[in-house]
Amino acid sequence: MLRRLFTAALATSAVALSATAAAQTKWDLPAAYPATNFHSVNLTQFAADVDRLSGGKLKITVHANASLFKAPEIKRAVQGGQAQAGEILLVNFQNEWQPFGADGLPFLADSYDEGMKLYRAQKPLLDKKLAEQGMMLLYSVAWPPQGIYSKKPLNSAADLKGIKWRAYSPSTSRIAELVGAQPVTVQAAELSQALATGVVESTMTSGATGVDSKLFEHLKFYYDVQAWLPKNAVIANRKAFEALDKATQDAVMKAAADAEARGWTESRKVNTSTLEVLKANGMTVTPPSAALKADLKKVGDTMVKEWLDKAGAEGKAIVDAYSRP
């Protein structure tokens, strides 16, 4: 009798465990940045919120630091269902579809508020394109903005003429051409040596990168021009999302909305804290003069026109929506 009762109890437990396992869904979410990066910390909180809000029905494992897929591979992995969700840097995919690079246009959106306005203009097209590709946007968060580092004071774009400008992308090379600077291609690993030997006298990057690379050891001025605020986007495979029950879908979207708001707030904090570190290390950190800002805006206008030639009607729709009051 005891043996039969024990066997029955085991069978009941097995059925209960099987039901629990069947009710629980597991997602993988690859990301390209270290676990300590503010984007990755936000992703981890997002996963925890989904777990809590779904009552444990959906478990998301965040694979930071390109441990599951490298940055260029993540979008395709999500699209193909190898991963149910993932985080990508949108501008990395501009060659595939020009509007992915809208937030990489210099001096179009030059503050967090303008960056959010551009995001709202860009989002309907992002949603449509990702849907066509079998995916969906969960949320998006901006990186800290780009500024100009220089050995000498910059009062206008004329002060950049002839200056040895570190170029690390087509956009930064084009900016150099338009202001009359001398573009020099230098990789990040070689930047300190290039600065120390005078190969480079100026560069454009964020306050965060300035701290990481200790640019204050070689350059004296940082102009917070907030040239552009590129965004990371967290995307999901649409079939994987639609396979969830309605309550779990709602949990994902609620957690995503919270992560987006939290991420933008944290980005602002990271920007502020890194600029304080630059100041503490003797660097002059200042907004651009009215003349420099106006000159850079003209450069941006030229580059936007060039981008619009490639982006066509979709690009025009984004810029028109962004430009409306």
C-alpha positions as CSV (number, residue, x, y, z in Angstrom):
1,M,0.0,0.0,0.0
2,L,2.8,2.4,1.0
3,R,4.6,1.6,-2.2
4,R,1.5,2.3,-4.3
5,L,0.9,5.6,-2.5
6,F,4.6,6.6,-3.0
7,T,4.4,5.7,-6.7
8,A,1.2,7.7,-7.1
9,A,2.7,10.7,-5.3
10,L,5.8,10.6,-7.6
11,A,3.5,10.4,-10.7
12,T,1.5,13.4,-9.5
13,S,4.7,15.4,-8.8
14,A,6.0,14.5,-12.3
15,V,2.8,15.7,-13.9
16,A,2.9,19.0,-11.9
17,L,6.6,19.5,-12.9
18,S,5.8,18.8,-16.5
19,A,2.9,21.3,-16.5
20,T,5.2,23.9,-14.9
21,A,7.9,23.3,-17.5
22,A,5.4,23.4,-20.3
23,A,4.0,26.7,-19.0
24,Q,7.5,28.3,-18.8
25,T,9.1,29.8,-21.9
26,K,12.8,30.6,-22.2
27,W,14.3,33.3,-24.4
28,D,18.0,34.1,-25.2
29,L,18.9,37.8,-25.7
30,P,22.4,38.4,-27.1
31,A,24.0,41.8,-26.6
32,A,27.4,43.2,-27.7
33,Y,28.5,45.2,-24.7
34,P,30.1,44.3,-21.4
35,A,27.8,43.4,-18.5
36,T,28.8,46.5,-16.7
37,N,27.8,48.8,-19.6
38,F,24.6,50.8,-18.7
39,H,22.8,49.3,-21.7
40,S,23.6,45.8,-20.4
41,V,22.6,46.6,-16.8
42,N,19.3,47.9,-18.2
43,L,18.8,44.7,-20.2
44,T,19.3,42.6,-17.1
45,Q,16.7,44.7,-15.2
46,F,14.3,44.3,-18.2
47,A,14.7,40.5,-18.0
48,A,14.1,40.5,-14.3
49,D,11.0,42.7,-14.8
50,V,9.6,40.3,-17.5
51,D,10.1,37.4,-15.1
52,R,8.3,39.2,-12.3
53,L,5.5,40.6,-14.4
54,S,4.8,37.3,-16.2
55,G,4.7,35.4,-12.9
56,G,7.8,33.4,-14.0
57,K,6.2,32.3,-17.4
58,L,8.9,33.9,-19.5
59,K,12.6,33.6,-18.5
60,I,15.0,35.8,-20.5
61,T,18.7,35.1,-20.4
62,V,20.9,38.1,-21.3
63,H,24.2,37.1,-23.1
64,A,26.3,40.2,-22.7
65,N,29.7,41.1,-24.3
66,A,29.0,39.3,-27.6
67,S,29.2,35.9,-25.7
68,L,26.5,34.3,-27.8
69,F,26.6,36.3,-31.1
70,K,28.9,39.1,-32.3
71,A,27.4,42.5,-32.8
72,P,26.9,42.2,-36.6
73,E,25.3,38.8,-36.2
74,I,22.6,39.6,-33.7
75,K,20.0,41.0,-36.0
76,R,20.2,38.1,-38.3
77,A,20.1,35.7,-35.4
78,V,16.8,37.2,-34.1
79,Q,15.4,37.3,-37.6
80,G,16.2,33.7,-38.2
81,G,14.9,32.5,-34.8
82,Q,18.3,31.5,-33.5
83,A,17.7,33.9,-30.6
84,Q,14.3,35.1,-29.6
85,A,15.4,38.7,-28.9
86,G,18.6,40.8,-29.1
87,E,20.1,44.2,-28.8
88,I,21.6,46.0,-31.8
89,L,23.2,49.4,-32.6
90,L,20.8,50.7,-35.3
91,V,23.4,52.7,-37.3
92,N,25.4,49.5,-37.9
93,F,22.7,48.5,-40.3
94,Q,22.4,51.7,-42.4
95,N,23.9,50.1,-45.5
96,E,21.0,47.5,-45.4
97,W,18.3,50.2,-45.0
98,Q,19.2,53.9,-44.8
99,P,16.6,54.9,-42.2
100,F,18.4,52.6,-39.6
101,G,21.1,55.3,-39.6
102,A,18.9,58.4,-39.1
103,D,20.2,58.9,-35.6
104,G,23.8,58.8,-36.9
105,L,23.3,62.0,-38.9
106,P,25.5,64.7,-37.4
107,F,24.0,67.8,-35.9
108,L,20.4,66.9,-36.9
109,A,19.4,66.0,-33.3
110,D,21.9,67.8,-31.0
111,S,20.4,67.0,-27.5
112,Y,18.6,64.3,-25.6
113,D,15.3,66.1,-26.2
114,E,15.9,66.4,-29.9
115,G,17.2,62.8,-29.9
116,M,13.9,61.6,-28.5
117,K,12.0,63.7,-31.0
118,L,13.9,62.1,-33.8
119,Y,13.3,58.7,-32.3
120,R,9.5,59.3,-32.4
121,A,9.8,60.4,-36.0
122,Q,11.8,57.3,-36.9
123,K,9.8,54.7,-34.9
124,P,6.8,54.2,-37.2
125,L,9.2,53.3,-40.1
126,L,11.3,51.1,-37.8
127,D,8.2,49.2,-36.7
128,K,7.1,48.7,-40.3
129,K,10.5,47.6,-41.5
130,L,11.1,45.2,-38.7
131,A,7.6,43.7,-39.1
132,E,8.5,43.1,-42.8
133,Q,11.5,41.2,-41.6
134,G,9.6,39.1,-39.1
135,M,10.7,41.1,-36.0
136,M,9.4,43.9,-33.7
137,L,10.9,46.7,-31.7
138,L,10.6,46.3,-27.9
139,Y,12.5,49.5,-26.9
140,S,15.4,51.7,-27.8
141,V,17.9,53.8,-25.8
142,A,20.4,56.4,-26.9
143,W,24.1,56.4,-26.2
144,P,25.7,59.6,-24.8
145,P,26.2,62.3,-27.5
146,Q,29.3,63.0,-29.5
147,G,31.5,66.0,-28.8
148,I,34.7,67.5,-30.2
149,Y,38.1,67.2,-28.4
150,S,40.8,69.6,-29.4
151,K,44.3,70.8,-28.3
152,K,43.4,74.4,-29.0
153,P,40.3,76.5,-28.5
154,L,37.6,76.4,-31.2
155,N,35.5,79.5,-31.7
156,S,34.2,78.6,-35.1
157,A,34.6,76.0,-37.8
158,A,37.3,78.2,-39.3
159,D,39.5,77.1,-36.3
160,L,39.3,73.5,-37.6
161,K,40.9,74.3,-40.9
162,G,44.0,72.3,-41.4
163,I,43.8,70.6,-38.0
164,K,44.8,66.9,-37.8
165,W,41.4,65.3,-37.2
166,R,41.1,61.7,-36.2
167,A,38.6,60.0,-38.5
168,Y,37.2,56.6,-37.7
169,S,34.1,56.4,-39.9
170,P,32.7,57.7,-43.1
171,S,30.8,60.3,-41.2
172,T,33.7,61.7,-39.3
173,S,35.8,61.8,-42.5
174,R,33.1,63.7,-44.3
175,I,32.8,66.2,-41.4
176,A,36.6,66.8,-41.7
177,E,36.3,67.4,-45.4
178,L,33.4,69.9,-45.0
179,V,35.2,72.0,-42.3
180,G,38.6,71.8,-44.1
181,A,40.3,69.7,-41.4
182,Q,42.9,67.0,-42.3
183,P,41.3,63.6,-41.7
184,V,43.7,61.0,-40.3
185,T,42.5,57.4,-39.9
186,V,43.5,56.1,-36.5
187,Q,42.1,53.1,-34.7
188,A,41.1,53.3,-31.1
189,A,44.1,51.2,-29.9
190,E,46.5,53.6,-31.6
191,L,44.8,56.8,-30.5
192,S,46.9,57.6,-27.4
193,Q,50.2,57.2,-29.4
194,A,48.8,59.3,-32.2
195,L,47.9,62.1,-29.8
196,A,51.3,61.9,-28.0
197,T,53.2,62.2,-31.2
198,G,51.1,64.9,-32.7
199,V,49.7,62.8,-35.5
200,V,46.2,63.8,-34.3
201,E,45.2,67.1,-32.7
202,S,41.4,66.7,-32.5
203,T,38.7,64.0,-32.5
204,M,35.0,63.6,-32.2
205,T,33.6,61.1,-29.7
206,S,31.5,60.9,-26.5
207,G,32.5,62.0,-23.0
208,A,32.3,58.3,-22.0
209,T,34.9,57.3,-24.6
210,G,37.0,60.3,-23.6
211,V,37.2,59.0,-20.1
212,D,37.9,55.4,-21.2
213,S,40.7,56.6,-23.5
214,K,42.0,59.2,-21.0
215,L,42.0,61.9,-23.7
216,F,42.5,64.5,-21.0
217,E,46.2,63.4,-20.9
218,H,46.7,64.9,-24.4
219,L,43.8,67.3,-25.2
220,K,42.7,70.3,-23.3
221,F,39.3,71.2,-24.6
222,Y,36.0,69.3,-25.0
223,Y,33.1,71.0,-26.8
224,D,29.8,69.4,-25.9
225,V,28.2,69.8,-29.3
226,Q,26.0,66.7,-28.9
227,A,26.5,66.0,-32.6
228,W,24.4,62.8,-32.6
229,L,23.0,60.3,-30.2
230,P,23.0,56.8,-31.8
231,K,20.6,54.4,-30.3
232,N,20.6,50.7,-29.3
233,A,17.4,48.9,-30.1
234,V,16.1,45.7,-28.4
235,I,14.3,43.6,-30.9
236,A,12.3,40.4,-30.8
237,N,11.4,37.6,-33.2
238,R,7.7,38.2,-34.0
239,K,6.7,34.5,-34.1
240,A,8.3,34.0,-30.7
241,F,6.4,37.0,-29.3
242,E,3.1,35.9,-30.8
243,A,3.6,32.4,-29.3
244,L,3.3,33.9,-25.8
245,D,-0.1,34.2,-24.1
246,K,-1.7,37.7,-24.0
247,A,-0.8,38.3,-20.3
248,T,2.9,37.4,-21.0
249,Q,2.9,39.7,-24.1
250,D,1.6,42.5,-21.9
251,A,4.3,41.8,-19.4
252,V,7.0,42.0,-22.0
253,M,5.7,45.3,-23.4
254,K,5.3,46.8,-19.9
255,A,8.8,45.9,-19.0
256,A,10.1,47.2,-22.3
257,A,8.4,50.6,-21.8
258,D,9.9,50.8,-18.3
259,A,13.4,49.9,-19.7
260,E,13.2,52.6,-22.4
261,A,12.3,55.3,-19.9
262,R,14.9,54.1,-17.4
263,G,17.6,53.7,-20.1
264,W,17.2,57.3,-21.4
265,T,17.5,58.6,-17.9
266,E,20.6,56.5,-17.2
267,S,22.2,57.7,-20.5
268,R,21.9,61.3,-19.3
269,K,23.5,60.4,-16.0
270,V,26.4,58.6,-17.7
271,N,26.9,61.6,-19.9
272,T,27.0,64.0,-17.0
273,S,29.2,61.8,-14.8
274,T,31.8,61.3,-17.5
275,L,31.9,65.0,-18.3
276,E,32.6,65.6,-14.6
277,V,35.5,63.2,-14.8
278,L,37.0,65.1,-17.8
279,K,36.7,68.4,-15.8
280,A,38.3,66.8,-12.7
281,N,41.3,65.8,-14.8
282,G,41.9,69.4,-16.0
283,M,40.0,69.5,-19.3
284,T,37.9,72.5,-20.2
285,V,34.4,71.2,-20.9
286,T,32.1,73.8,-22.5
287,P,29.2,74.1,-24.9
288,P,30.1,75.3,-28.4
289,S,30.0,79.0,-29.2
290,A,27.0,80.2,-31.2
291,A,29.3,80.6,-34.2
292,L,30.7,77.1,-33.9
293,K,27.3,75.6,-33.4
294,A,25.9,77.4,-36.5
295,D,28.8,76.3,-38.6
296,L,28.4,72.7,-37.5
297,K,24.7,72.9,-38.2
298,K,25.5,73.8,-41.8
299,V,27.8,70.7,-42.0
300,G,24.9,68.6,-40.7
301,D,22.5,70.1,-43.2
302,T,24.8,69.1,-46.1
303,M,25.2,65.6,-44.7
304,V,21.4,65.2,-44.2
305,K,20.9,66.2,-47.8
306,E,23.4,63.6,-48.9
307,W,21.7,61.0,-46.8
308,L,18.3,61.9,-48.1
309,D,19.5,61.2,-51.7
310,K,20.1,57.6,-50.6
311,A,17.2,57.2,-48.2
312,G,14.6,58.5,-50.6
313,A,10.9,58.9,-49.5
314,E,11.4,57.0,-46.3
315,G,14.2,59.3,-45.2
316,K,12.2,62.4,-46.2
317,A,9.3,61.1,-44.1
318,I,11.5,60.9,-41.0
319,V,13.1,64.3,-41.5
320,D,9.8,66.0,-42.2
321,A,8.2,64.4,-39.1
322,Y,11.2,65.4,-37.0
323,S,11.2,69.0,-38.3
324,R,7.5,69.6,-37.5
325,P,7.0,71.8,-34.4
